[in-house]
Amino acid sequence: MAAEVDYRGKIRELIKAFKSMPTYKDGSVTTKDFPALIKAIEFGRTDEQIQAYVDYWDKKHGGVLTTEDYLGVATALYRTSEFARQFAISVDHDKDGFISSKEFLEIADVVSIHDPKFVGKSYDDFVSEADTNCDGKVSIEECAVWVESKVNKSVE
């Protein structure tokens, strides 16, 4: 049986690390702090993966990471399934409950950081892997299960 994680204690540690970053101001940091922050929270990633996070966050979020976004992402270290579900919800920009080919591009950016073999996969590849009920589209829940499998694969 896996050891129980003290989530409240982990959250306190995550917040302490975030607030200790040199660019911390008004509840946010910039991507300049990502390498130090990732090291501080012991999120064992390669330099290439860290740079991919920086590039993604610069492109999608203007290089600023808020406390709320940070905690949502960082808690994925302890609850990958919840991260995957929240991520799937966040990319469903039209809020129709399904992931379109355009929304898939954002998913591909993140998944390729965790699974380098994913680079070059198409929307059709995604649908064939994630569409478990075979209706020709990928729901939020199907996407969450699929993202979780890709993120977990990178830490095995």
PyMOL commands that set and color helices and strands:
alter all, ss='L'
color gray80, all
select helices_A, chain A and resi 7-19+31-40+47-61+67-77+80-91+101-114+116-118+123-130+140-155
alter helices_A, ss='H'
color red, helices_A
select strands_A, chain A and resi 28-30+64-66
alter strands_A, ss='S'
color yellow, strands_A
deselect
rebuild
show_as cartoon
